Amino acid sequence: MSAITAIRAYRHWQPFAEGSYGTSGGSAEGFDAVVVAVDTASGVTGWGEMAPLGSFYSDAFAAGARAGVAELAPQLLGMDAAQPRALARRMGALLRGHPYVRSAIDMACWDAAARERGQPLCEALGGRFGDTVELYRSVPPLAVDDAAGLARRLVGSGYRRLQVKVGGDPRVDADRLRAVRDAVGPEVALVADANGGWTSAAAIRFAGMTGDVDHALEQPCATLSECRAVRRRCAVPMLLDESIVTLDDLLAVRSDGIADGVTIKLSRVGGVTPAALLRDVAVEAGLVVTVEDTGGATIDTAAMVHVSLSTPEPVRGATVDFNAWVTADNATGMPAPSGGRLAAPPGAGLGVEVQAGVLGDPFVDAR
């Protein structure tokens, strides 16, 4: 038994390297991350990280994560870190709802369990499918010419998949998408991501104006019922992201044929444990599965890559190198991207070496 002897939590501010980052709902200047360390009686420390993209983006906010971790940590001491599924159930019983609060602790327990077994996290999750995962980068809701210019630079850096942010005026968004497609050519995969910002009427207008542009449409509206209405009028593949929180959400998407693929964000669903369950169900349902998160630096990026690599390649979507987005990092050992793809760090667990010195003093130190 790898009894938990201590849980420490740190606040880590991570400014964006390119200034503010925007979606249809708002913008942020960086990630306000929570980094968690779980110490065990066997001498192993596991690490986890979560960061909401501001309180405007999803049902999560940084101060709530810190308060929730402080509430949970003392109540998990003595539990077996090598049984993260049991820990996940315990956390769900102690704090109903608020899955984002549990995410960093859950990740840290998976890291500790895999480190103790000497396995990379992807293998501890049941299987490694390949050595690298494809990356995407986002094109914010910029003016048309600026968006096209940024897209060219990103493709020049090796990225072969771009996420073009939409969700505002459908005509302006359509012009931006078309300009990006013209700028990068036909070989680059494009996703138009509205982050749930449109009404169904606005999304249907956009779909009508862009049916001849090769792309996929992601999360056009906030609710499943609205997305279902858009799906009936959409000529391109549809993906859902913000709508995927619980297993019931995923089953509704599958039974109603609302989407061709889903994005599972670790912190939104509550960590690695529920993400792996949702991923497995989605794979069996024949959906394309993207595994990523709402934000973070190298610790979180390593987890996203590992969970992605444990997803079968034919149905695996691209993930994102959040560690490249920020100027303040928290770990070393992440390989550099190559050809728009990223490998998992070598070694057991997450495979990264956390730089605890940059994190400052813990705001939680339960032991």
NUDO-847752 format. One line per 2 residues: their letters; for each residue x, y, z of C-alpha. Coordinates in steps of 0.05 Angstrom, whole numbers. Each point is the difference from the previous one (the first is absolute). Last residue first. Layout:
N
A = X/Y/Z  ...
# end
This chain:
367
RA = 4/318/131  -37/55/-36
DV = 41/57/-29  -47/45/-38
FP = 19/70/-25  68/-28/-17
DG = 59/48/0  32/19/-66
LV = -12/-39/-64  66/15/-35
GA = 39/-42/50  -44/-61/-12
QV = 30/-10/-69  -37/-63/-19
EV = 40/-52/-39  -44/-29/-53
GL = -15/-73/-18  -74/5/14
GA = 5/-67/34  65/-36/-15
GP = 52/23/-49  2/34/-68
PA = -42/62/-12  -57/-13/-48
AL = 13/17/-73  -27/61/-36
RG = -19/11/-72  -2/61/-46
GS = 62/-23/-37  40/-5/64
PA = -23/26/67  54/6/53
PM = 1/-56/51  -28/15/70
GT = 53/-14/52  -5/62/43
AN = -54/24/47  -37/62/25
DA = 0/50/-57  -11/75/0
TV = -1/32/-69  -63/-36/-25
WA = -27/-26/-66  55/-50/-14
NF = -17/-39/64  -71/-4/-27
DV = 22/-47/-55  -69/-19/-27
TA = -34/-65/-19  -19/-29/-67
GR = -55/-51/-10  5/-75/9
VP = -49/-47/-35  48/-38/-45
EP = 57/8/52  -31/-39/57
TS = 0/43/64  55/-15/51
LS = 43/51/-36  -52/54/13
VH = 0/-16/75  76/7/0
VM = 1/64/-41  -53/33/44
AA = 38/-20/63  65/29/-26
TD = -35/65/-19  -27/5/71
IT = 68/-5/32  31/44/-54
AG = -47/60/6  -73/8/15
GT = -66/10/-36  -71/-23/-15
DE = 21/-71/-16  15/-49/-57
VT = -25/-66/-27  -30/-1/-69
VV = -43/-60/-18  -29/-17/-68
LG = -65/-37/12  -11/-73/-17
AE = -43/-16/61  55/-46/27
VA = 48/58/-3  -50/46/35
VD = -10/-51/57  75/-7/9
RL = 11/75/0  -55/12/51
LA = 32/-51/47  70/27/-11
AP = -24/71/13  -36/-23/64
TV = 66/-25/30  47/52/-30
GG = -33/59/33  -68/27/18
VR = -39/8/-65  17/73/-12
SL = 71/-9/27  19/-53/-50
KI = -32/30/-62  -34/-52/-44
TV = -12/25/-71  -52/-37/-40
GD = -9/-26/-71  -51/-12/-54
AI = -55/38/35  -75/3/14
GD = -17/-72/-18  -56/-2/52
SR = 24/-63/34  73/19/-3
VA = -7/72/25  -48/-23/54
LL = 49/-54/23  55/52/5
DD = -41/47/41  -22/-57/46
LT = 73/-18/10  12/69/27
VI = 32/65/-21  -1/2/-76
SE = -41/61/-21  62/45/0
DL = 33/-42/-54  -44/-25/-56
LM = 23/-14/-72  -41/7/-64
PV = 21/-26/-68  -20/44/-59
AC = -67/10/-36  -37/30/60
RR = -76/10/-1  -21/-60/42
RV = 61/10/45  -22/71/15
AR = -65/-25/33  39/-52/40
CE = 49/54/22  -59/40/28
SL = -26/-60/38  69/-18/25
TA = 8/69/31  53/55/-6
CP = 2/7/-76  49/-10/-57
QE = 43/-50/39  50/-16/-55
LA = -11/3/-75  48/-40/-44
HD = 34/30/-60  4/-1/-76
VD = -33/64/-24  -59/-10/-47
GT = -52/-3/56  27/65/28
MG = -58/50/-10  -55/-49/16
AF = 36/-25/62  8/71/24
RI = -74/14/-8  -16/-65/36
AA = 45/21/57  -35/67/6
AS = -69/-32/3  24/-52/50
TW = 22/56/45  75/8/0
GG = 55/1/53  5/-74/17
NA = 76/1/-5  -8/22/-73
DA = 57/-44/-26  11/-3/-75
VL = 47/-59/-9  51/0/-57
AV = 45/-57/-24  59/23/-41
EP = 9/-32/-69  -47/45/-39
GV = 40/65/3  24/40/60
AD = -20/71/-21  -63/-17/-40
RV = -26/-41/59  17/57/48
AR = -37/50/-44  -61/-45/-5
LR = -3/-8/75  7/75/12
DA = -54/17/-52  -47/-50/32
DV = 13/30/68  -16/70/-26
RP = -64/-27/-31  -20/-39/62
DG = 11/60/47  30/-32/62
GV = 10/-74/14  66/-12/-37
KV = 70/-21/21  40/-36/-53
QL = 31/-64/25  59/-19/-42
RR = 29/-68/-18  66/-11/-37
YG = 46/36/48  72/2/-23
SG = 23/70/16  -16/23/-70
VL = -71/-23/12  -2/45/61
RR = 28/59/-39  -50/-9/-57
AL = -57/-3/50  24/64/34
GA = -1/36/-67  -70/-25/-17
AD = -27/22/68  32/68/-7
DV = -31/9/-69  -69/-19/24
AL = 0/40/64  13/-44/60
PP = -47/-50/35  58/-43/25
VS = 37/-51/-44  12/-61/43
RY = 55/-52/-6  -6/-74/-12
LE = 45/-58/18  4/-71/-25
VT = 19/-54/49  66/-38/3
DG = 25/-70/19  -54/-46/-25
FR = -60/-30/35  24/-13/72
GG = -46/-44/41  -39/-11/64
LA = 1/64/40  65/-20/33
EC = 29/-2/-71  -20/73/-13
LP = 26/19/69  70/-25/-13
QG = 13/-61/43  49/-11/58
RE = -55/-29/44  11/54/54
RA = 4/53/-54  -67/-23/-29
AA = -34/5/68  31/67/16
DW = -20/30/-67  -70/-28/5
CA = -5/30/70  25/67/-25
MD = -52/1/-56  -57/-14/49
IA = 25/56/45  5/48/-59
SR = -70/-17/-25  -41/-1/64
VY = -16/75/1  -20/-3/-74
PH = -55/-49/17  -39/52/40
GR = -59/-46/14  -5/-35/67
LL = 60/8/45  13/-56/49
AG = -36/-54/-40  33/20/-65
MR = 68/2/36  -11/-71/25
RA = -20/-25/-69  63/31/-30
LA = 42/-30/55  -26/-69/-16
RP = 17/12/-73  69/26/19
QA = 20/-65/35  76/7/6
AD = -10/62/43  -28/-44/55
MG = -38/42/51  36/22/63
LL = -12/74/-11  -60/13/-46
QP = -42/42/49  56/50/11
AL = 3/15/-75  -74/9/-16
EA = -17/68/29  66/33/-19
VG = -9/-28/-70  -69/30/-3
AR = 22/69/22  56/1/-51
AG = -44/-24/-56  -54/52/18
AA = 52/55/-3  20/-22/-69
FA = -69/-3/-31  -39/-57/-31
DS = -66/-10/-36  29/21/-67
YF = 30/59/-38  -17/64/36
SG = 34/-19/66  69/3/-33
LP = 30/-56/-41  -1/-48/58
AM = 66/-29/23  15/-71/24
EG = 63/-35/21  22/-66/29
WG = 63/-29/32  16/-67/32
TV = 53/-8/54  28/-69/15
GS = 33/-15/68  -39/-64/12
AT = -41/35/53  -28/46/-54
DV = 5/73/-16  -54/33/-45
AV = 21/66/-31  -53/46/-30
VV = 9/59/-48  -58/49/-6
AD = 5/46/-60  -22/71/-13
FG = 11/-4/-76  16/63/-38
EA = -25/67/-25  -72/-21/-10
SG = -55/14/-51  -75/-3/-7
GS = -58/-44/-22  13/-6/-75
TG = 72/-20/16  61/42/15
YS = 72/-7/21  36/60/27
GE = 74/12/-12  43/-44/-45
AF = 40/-37/53  -61/-9/45
PQ = 14/12/73  3/-61/47
WH = -18/14/73  14/-60/44
RY = -39/-12/65  26/-59/39
AR = -30/-61/33  32/-50/48
IA = -29/-68/18  35/-42/52
TI = 6/-72/24  -42/-34/-52
AS = 5/-75/12  34/-40/-56
M = -27/-69/20
# end
